[in-house]
């Protein structure tokens, strides 16, 4: 089973998940998605690709653990996402993936790095 298929099954069962999962019996509101994003980032129970330091490398965090940087540990985002997905499989934990750009804007990503939702 792919990571995305597992997430879809997990999120459909009423556990936390992506805004499009419809976990409460229908589409989730912008406010609910925003609150989930805030809770994820505050708790650290998520994956974060952070470009907050515009002149530095992108940091890739799994929970509170630094997996590496782009460039550095990983050559590009695809390689970093592959490592994140492998870590999810290894841990049996499939958290939301966020990207924070150098302006502080946050995007929720799927397992391939596609933006699902964003906040400015």
C-alpha positions as CSV (number, residue, x, y, z in Angstrom):
1,X,0.0,0.0,0.0
2,X,1.4,3.4,-0.9
3,X,1.8,6.2,1.7
4,X,-1.0,8.2,0.1
5,X,-3.3,5.2,0.0
6,X,-2.6,4.5,3.7
7,X,-3.2,8.1,4.6
8,X,-6.5,8.2,2.7
9,X,-7.6,5.0,4.5
10,X,-6.4,6.4,7.9
11,X,-8.0,9.8,7.4
12,X,-11.3,8.3,6.2
13,X,-11.5,6.4,9.5
14,X,-11.9,9.6,11.5
15,X,-8.3,10.2,12.5
16,X,-6.5,13.5,11.8
17,X,-5.6,14.2,8.2
18,X,-5.6,16.4,5.2
19,X,-8.3,19.0,4.5
20,X,-9.6,17.1,1.5
21,X,-10.0,13.9,3.4
22,X,-13.5,14.8,4.6
23,X,-12.8,13.2,7.9
24,X,-15.9,14.5,9.7
25,X,-18.3,13.2,7.2
26,X,-17.8,16.0,4.7
27,X,-15.5,18.7,3.4
28,X,-13.6,20.4,6.1
29,X,-13.8,24.1,6.6
30,X,-10.9,26.5,6.0
31,X,-11.0,27.3,9.7
32,X,-10.7,23.6,10.7
33,X,-7.8,23.1,8.3
34,X,-6.0,26.2,9.7
35,X,-6.5,25.0,13.3
36,X,-5.1,21.6,12.4
37,X,-2.1,23.2,10.7
38,X,-1.4,25.3,13.8
39,X,-1.8,22.3,16.1
40,X,0.6,20.2,14.0
41,X,3.3,22.9,13.8
42,X,3.0,23.7,17.6
43,X,3.2,20.0,18.6
44,X,5.9,19.1,16.1
45,X,3.9,16.0,15.0
46,X,4.4,16.7,11.3
47,X,6.9,16.9,8.6
48,X,8.3,20.4,7.8
49,X,10.3,21.6,4.8
50,X,11.5,25.0,6.0
51,X,12.9,27.7,3.9
52,X,12.7,30.3,6.7
53,X,16.3,31.2,6.3
54,X,16.2,32.5,2.7
55,X,20.0,32.4,2.3
56,X,20.4,29.0,3.9
57,X,19.4,25.4,3.0
58,X,15.9,24.0,3.2
59,X,15.7,22.1,6.5
60,X,13.7,18.9,6.5
61,X,12.2,17.9,9.9
62,X,10.3,14.7,10.8
63,X,8.7,15.6,14.0
64,X,11.4,17.3,16.0
65,X,14.2,15.3,14.3
66,X,16.3,17.0,11.6
67,X,16.4,14.5,8.7
68,X,18.7,16.7,6.7
69,X,18.9,19.7,4.4
70,X,18.5,20.6,0.7
71,X,21.2,21.0,-0.6
72,X,23.4,18.9,1.6
73,X,21.9,15.7,2.8
74,X,19.5,15.6,-0.1
75,X,20.2,16.8,-3.7
76,X,16.6,18.0,-4.2
77,X,13.0,18.0,-2.9
78,X,12.2,14.7,-4.6
79,X,15.1,12.9,-2.8
80,X,14.0,14.5,0.5
81,X,10.4,13.4,0.0
82,X,11.5,9.9,-0.8
83,X,13.4,9.9,2.5
84,X,10.4,11.3,4.4
85,X,8.1,8.7,2.9
86,X,10.6,5.9,3.8
87,X,10.8,7.3,7.4
88,X,6.9,7.3,7.6
89,X,6.8,3.6,6.5
90,X,9.6,2.7,9.0
91,X,7.9,4.6,11.9
92,X,4.3,3.6,11.0
93,X,3.5,7.3,11.5
94,X,2.1,9.3,8.6
95,X,1.9,12.9,9.6
96,X,1.0,15.9,7.5
97,X,3.7,17.5,5.4
98,X,4.1,21.3,5.4
99,X,6.4,23.7,3.5
100,X,7.2,27.0,5.1
101,X,8.7,29.5,2.7
102,X,11.1,32.4,3.5
103,X,8.1,34.7,4.0
104,X,6.5,32.4,6.6
105,X,3.7,31.3,4.3
106,X,2.7,27.7,5.0
107,X,1.5,25.0,2.4
108,X,0.2,21.6,3.1
109,X,1.8,19.1,0.8
110,X,0.8,15.6,-0.3
111,X,3.5,12.8,-0.4
112,X,4.8,14.1,-3.8
113,X,5.2,17.7,-2.8
114,X,2.0,19.0,-4.5
115,X,0.3,21.8,-2.6
116,X,-3.1,20.7,-1.2
117,X,-3.8,24.0,0.7
118,X,-1.9,27.1,1.7
119,X,-2.0,29.9,4.2
120,X,-0.4,33.3,3.9
